[in-house]
Amino acid sequence: MAKVLSCVLLALTMGATGCGYHQVGAASHVPANVRTLAVPVFQSKVQGFRTEAAFTQAVVRELNSRTRYQVLTSSGDGTFEGAGTTADATLRGTILTETVAPLTYDASSGQTSSYLVTVTAQVVLTAHDGTVLYKNDAFGWREQYQSTQDLSGSIQEDSAAVRRLAHSFGEALVSDMLESFK
């Protein structure tokens, strides 16, 4: 029995090595000579309140927690904090779409009980010399949130949903940027 189990495990391991799997850190869109990343506040083509700020903050937080890059953030006037430091690459994002759609309804009241927030962004990582290191023209993410009977609570929850969405988006974007298959 142990011999059969060993053979099965060996076959699974050998199959996985031939299917494009790799160790974390083995594949990256970012060259090794990139040490400093500038991340200006994402642009927005939607009317969502501060969505671009929430997404930018989430991506910066994720880069700071998961990478060794020095991350330069925009101070709002076009300059970057950490003045005097030139970025090796710049990560720019644009929020293209943001939709809020009813997802479920309360059968007794007929009112919406949950919504689905969907955001699509264009993201480009460009080296200092203009070389595009990473690009995704339609990086999308979704988050469900529950509505409340209180209208002011619903608006507050919408903002919380966008923050949760931004956090998930930041995790996924940094993973895709650093660890995706080429």
N, C-alpha and C positions, 0 to 999 in steps of 0.2 A: 504494500500500500504506500509506504513512504517513497519507494522507488518511482511509482506512478505519479505521485504528487510532485516529486522532484522533476520528472520529465515534463509535466504540464507547466510548472513554473519556469523551467528553462525555455520551453517553446514560447510562452507568453513574453518572456524577457527578450528573446531573440526577435520575435515579431515586432515588439515595440521599438527596438533599436533600428529596425529597417523602415519604419513608417514616418520618419521625420521628427520624432521626439528628440528633445535635447534638454540638457541641464539648464537650470535657471542661470541667466547671464551669458549663455553661449551664443545667442543670436541677438543682434541689436542693430537698430537703424542709426544709432548715434556712434560716431567714430570715437576711438579711445582718446584722441587729443582734445575732445570737447570737455572742458572742465567748468565753464561758466555759461549759464543759460539766462537770457533775458526773457521775462514773461510780461509783456504789456497787458493792460486790462483788455479782455476780449471785447470785440466790437459786437454790436447787436443790430439785427434787422427786424426785431420784434418789439412789441409794446410791453412785454413782461417787466415788472418792477424789479430792477437790480439783478436780473438773471445773469447778466454778463459778469457782474462783480462776484456773485456767489460761485460761478463756474471757475473764474480766474483764481479766486482764493482757494478753492478745493484742489485745483491742479497744482498750485504752488505748494500747498500743504503736503500733497502726495509726493511731489518731487523732493521736498525737504526731508520727508520721513523715509523715503525708499531709495534715494540715490545719494551720491556723494557730490553732486553738482553744487556749485555756489549759484543760488538762484537770485537774480536781480529782479526786483518788482518795480513797476511803474509808480511814480509818486503823483501822477495825475497831470503834471505839466509837460509830459513828454520825456522827462529825465528819469533815470533809474536810481533807486537807492543803492548805495555802494559805489558812489561816484568815484571816478578815476579808474574803475575796472571796466574793461571792454569785454563784452560778451562774445564767447566763441560761437554761439548759436542763439537764435531768437525763436521762441514758440509763440505763434500768433493764432488766435481763434476768433471766429465770428459765429454768433448764435444766429442761425438761419431761420429756424421755425420753433415755435413754442405753442403747443395746443393743449387745451384742457377739454376733455370729453367725458360725458357721463358714462359711468361704467355699470353701476348697479342702481336699482331703485328700491325704495321701501314700498312694499305692496300695500300696506295699510294707508299710507299718506300719499303715495304716488310721487313723492319727491325723490330726487337723486340722493343716494346714500353713500356713493363713492365715485371718485373721478380718476381718470388716468391722465397724467401730465406727460407729454412727449416733447422732447427737445432734440433738435438736430443742429449740429455745428460743423463748420469747416475748420480744420486744424492743419497748420503748416509749420514744420520745424525747418528753419533755414540756417545754414552755416554762415559764418562771417563773410565768406567769399561769394555768397549768393547761391550756393549749391543746396538744393532741396534734399533734406535728410529724411524727412517723413512728411507724408501728406495724406489726409483723409478728407474728402469733400463732403461726406455725409455721415459723420460719426453721430449716431443716435443713441438716446437713452430714454427710459420710461420709469415712472414711479406712480404707484397708486396711493391715493389718500382718501380718508373718510371725511365726509362732510358733517357739519353740525347743524343744529336747528338755529343757532345764533349766528347771524350774518357776520358780525365782527370776528367771531371765532373761526368762521369758515375762511375769511380772508387771512387770518393769522396762520391757519393750518396750510393754506396754499403756499405761503412763504416758507413754512417748515418743509413742505413737500419739495419745493425747489431746492432747498438746502440739502435734503436727503438725496435728491436727484443729482445735484452737483457733486456730492461726495462720491456717489457710485460712479458717476461720469469720470471724475478725476482718477479714481482707482483704475478704471478700465482703460482710460486714455494712456496713462503712464505705463501700464502693463503692455498695451499694444505697441507703444512707442519703443519700449526697451526690449521686449521679449517676443515679439511676434515673428512668425516665420517669414522668410524673405521669398 
